[in-house]
Amino acid sequence: DGGITQSPKYLFRKEGQNVTLSCEQNLNHDAMYWYRQDPGQGLRLIYYSQIVNDFQKGDIAEGYSVSREKKESFPLTVTSAQKNPTAFYLCASQAGTTQETQYFGPGTRLLVL
Amino acid sequence: QKEVEQNSGPLSVPEGAIASLNCTYSDRGSQSFFWYRQYSGKSPELIMSIYSNGDKEDGRFTAQLNKASQYVSLLIRDSQPSDSATYLCAVQNYQGGSEKLVFGKGTKLTVNP
């Protein structure tokens, strides 16, 4: 089955702790994205990557970091600098050419203990 | 700042009626337009994409685009209770080599049996 997987489904973070959210895709897509969704809000772009070993900040990158060492994987680390991390995190991928659709993974819900 | 505006709703329609969802966008250079459906607690899934002015129909769904008015809409005919969800409008301007999407905050639709 082709698709995007995210793990874990739920993640609990203690104060001062860094946590990493996993995103893997087997669609052979070039571009990958991380979004954050808060209740009643749309999706806000955290980071995106259009090619391996390259990524760009989105609109709300502060307190987050990413890597893109493999085409299939785009993990997101929520650092202790992110003071309000409780949200629904969505990973998406796109073939990378114009007029292509972004497809979403199932999401990770991050909660602060 | 590129913006996408949607009526937050909630929009409530009876079963079998037509639901009309509207979206306006600020970036006149936008070229691709998407409607996603998001059930509560789930990730967005693509309903329709549209790239040219006019109407595009897919089953019970019709997307309408008017670039001159910077307006895109989604009509759902014969609405079903299973259509109850939040509908996200997304707009893409891929000039400059970026395939970033800008999302609206979504319109919550309730279809009453």
Boltz contact constraints between the chains, C-beta under 6 A:
constraints:
  - contact:
      token1: [A, 31]
      token2: [B, 99]
      max_distance: 6.0
  - contact:
      token1: [A, 41]
      token2: [B, 105]
      max_distance: 6.0
  - contact:
      token1: [A, 42]
      token2: [B, 103]
      max_distance: 6.0
  - contact:
      token1: [A, 42]
      token2: [B, 104]
      max_distance: 6.0
  - contact:
      token1: [A, 42]
      token2: [B, 105]
      max_distance: 6.0
  - contact:
      token1: [A, 42]
      token2: [B, 106]
      max_distance: 6.0
  - contact:
      token1: [A, 43]
      token2: [B, 103]
      max_distance: 6.0
  - contact:
      token1: [A, 90]
      token2: [B, 43]
      max_distance: 6.0
  - contact:
      token1: [A, 94]
      token2: [B, 99]
      max_distance: 6.0
  - contact:
      token1: [A, 98]
      token2: [B, 94]
      max_distance: 6.0
  - contact:
      token1: [A, 99]
      token2: [B, 32]
      max_distance: 6.0
  - contact:
      token1: [A, 99]
      token2: [B, 51]
      max_distance: 6.0
  - contact:
      token1: [A, 101]
      token2: [B, 46]
      max_distance: 6.0
  - contact:
      token1: [A, 102]
      token2: [B, 101]
      max_distance: 6.0
  - contact:
      token1: [A, 104]
      token2: [B, 43]
      max_distance: 6.0
  - contact:
      token1: [A, 104]
      token2: [B, 44]
      max_distance: 6.0
  - contact:
      token1: [A, 106]
      token2: [B, 43]
      max_distance: 6.0
  - contact:
      token1: [A, 107]
      token2: [B, 43]
      max_distance: 6.0
